[in-house]
Amino acid sequence: VWNPRANQEGYTPSTVEVLMIIEETLDAFFQLPIPTHPALLPDLIVGHDRCLQYYTSKAKSGCGSRNIFQLCQH
């Protein structure tokens, strides 16, 4: 049974890793020696958004049902 109180930080280490990858990608993107950053940025953001939505749906599906969560709080 998933215990929402098991992690004191309130997030999983894998979430931190995902956010670090996004940050590193954005940093690397803006360091590229290209003049078309404004034209390409929307595509990069859309890609990040899709990846985050996919990650979130997989993480959410692994957490169990809302009923289990409510039982853990009591």
Contacts in CASP RR format, 6 or more apart in sequence:
PFRMAT RR
TARGET T0000
AUTHOR 0000-0000-0000
METHOD contacts of the structure
MODEL  1
VWNPRANQEGYTPSTVEVLMIIEETLDAFFQLPIPTHPALLPDLIVGHDR
CLQYYTSKAKSGCGSRNIFQLCQH
1 68 0 8 1.000
1 71 0 8 1.000
1 72 0 8 1.000
2 62 0 8 1.000
2 63 0 8 1.000
2 64 0 8 1.000
2 68 0 8 1.000
2 69 0 8 1.000
2 72 0 8 1.000
3 72 0 8 1.000
4 69 0 8 1.000
4 72 0 8 1.000
4 73 0 8 1.000
5 72 0 8 1.000
12 59 0 8 1.000
14 59 0 8 1.000
15 59 0 8 1.000
18 51 0 8 1.000
18 52 0 8 1.000
18 55 0 8 1.000
22 48 0 8 1.000
22 52 0 8 1.000
25 44 0 8 1.000
25 48 0 8 1.000
26 44 0 8 1.000
29 37 0 8 1.000
29 40 0 8 1.000
29 41 0 8 1.000
29 44 0 8 1.000
30 37 0 8 1.000
34 40 0 8 1.000
63 69 0 8 1.000
END
